Amino acid sequence: MLDFIQDAAGKLGIGEDTAKSATGGLLGLIQEHADPADASEMLSKLPGAAELIPSGGDSGGGGLLGGLGDALGGALGGGAGGALGAVEALSKTGLSADKLGSFLELFKNFALPKLGPDLLQRLLGKIPGLGSLLG
């Protein structure tokens, strides 16, 4: 996963900390919404991915995953829904909305040979609105 983080940071002109946070945020969203068996398979095929996912049980910092869940839930529950929920959730990681589509495309291209098209589609398809961001 370090290779992806460094590649994304370089290609998007963002700091590695932002790329790492956004990657962990995306992986956390996938894990939260995907079928548990699919999420487990993803983590086994992407070495280092599990360590990037923020702990939802963090106390005292709110935990990034908790913040992402709140943002996504708020957007979906508030009627905004769709792609806005994913944009809002991932923007909480420090990734600007104008770089979100490129980040997601980079992740998709990175993960495709490791996960295969079927698993990747199942995983990304579970995040509300994400498909519309990927085109």
Phi, psi and omega in degrees: 000334179299322178300317179296315182300314179295319180296313180297317179300313181295314183288329182264352181068039179239165178289154178298327178297320178293316179298320179294316180296316179294320178296313177298321178297315178296315178299321178295319177297317179299311181299321182292323187260338185281162171301134183305324179293320178293318179297319179296318178297318178302312183296327179286335182264351178239083182306132180092351182293317183301325181289341181275340183285122180297145179285126178289346182267006179301136172244151178086346174234357181084336181069130181298318181297320177299318178295321178294317179297317178298316181296314181293315179297319179295318181293318181288318181288332181277002177092349180290310172055191174050220185298329180301322179298315179292319179298312181298316182296313182287333178293337177293345179275354182102356179277125181287150183301328181289343179257355185298312181300317179294320178299313181296321178294319176299316179297315180301315180293326178290315187280333186306309181291338181275323185259335186085155186295324183293310180296316180301316179297318178298318182293307183290330181291344181276345180272118184306125175082351185294324179303323180290334177284331180274346178085000000 
